[in-house]
Amino acid sequence: METQISRDELKEKISKRSRFMLIEALPSFMYTQGHLPGAQNIPPDQVAELAPKVAPDKSVEVVVYCSGPT
């Protein structure tokens, strides 16, 4: 199920240390330049391959972000 959350909602999740997994879908060089606290990097061309390994617990909410316009 896909839903969108706002930046404020994400900031609240991070500040409250809610139980969720944060995935940054950006190239590795962008991740090393800076990322949100606790984010794990999965380059966009490897999401299908790596997501099941990085987020194997299907009961945990997963939030994915990128630098795109959406």
N, C-alpha and C positions, 0 to 999 in steps of 0.2 A: 504494500500500500504506500503510495507516494503522497506526501503532503509537504507543504512549504511552511517554514517558520520565518518570522521576521528576525532582523538583527537583534532587536531588543529581547526577543524570546531566547535567542541563542546566548546572548550575554547573561541573561538570568540563569539559564541552565549551567553555564560555566561558573558563575559566581556562587551558585547554591551547591555546586559540586554534585549535580544530579547524575544519576547512573545512565550514561549513554556513551556511545562511541562517536568520536568526531573524526571524520575522514576529509582530508584535503585532496581534491582531485586536480592537482596541478603538477606540472613537470617538477622533477626532483630539484633542479637548480632554483626554482622559485620557492620551494619549501625550505631550503637551506637559507634563503635570504630572509625568511620570516614567516611565521605561521601562528595560528591561534593556540593558546595553551592547551596541551593535551592532544593536539591533532596528530593523527598518523597520516603519512603520505602514501597515496596510491596514484601514480601517474595516470592521466586520463586514458592512455592507450593500453593500460594494464588492469583496469577496474574489473572487467569480467573474469580475468584470471586470478587476481589477488584478493578480491573482496571476500570470497568464502574462507580464505586462509586467515585474513586479518580480523574478520568479524564472524567467527564460527558460531557464536551463541545467538541464535535467532530470537531469543527472548529480550535481547538488549536493543534499545532504540539506537538507530544509526542516523547520524546527521552528516550529510555530505555537502561540502561547499567548494566553490571554485571562483575564479576571477571573472567569469563571464557576465554578461549584462542581465542575466535573470536572477 
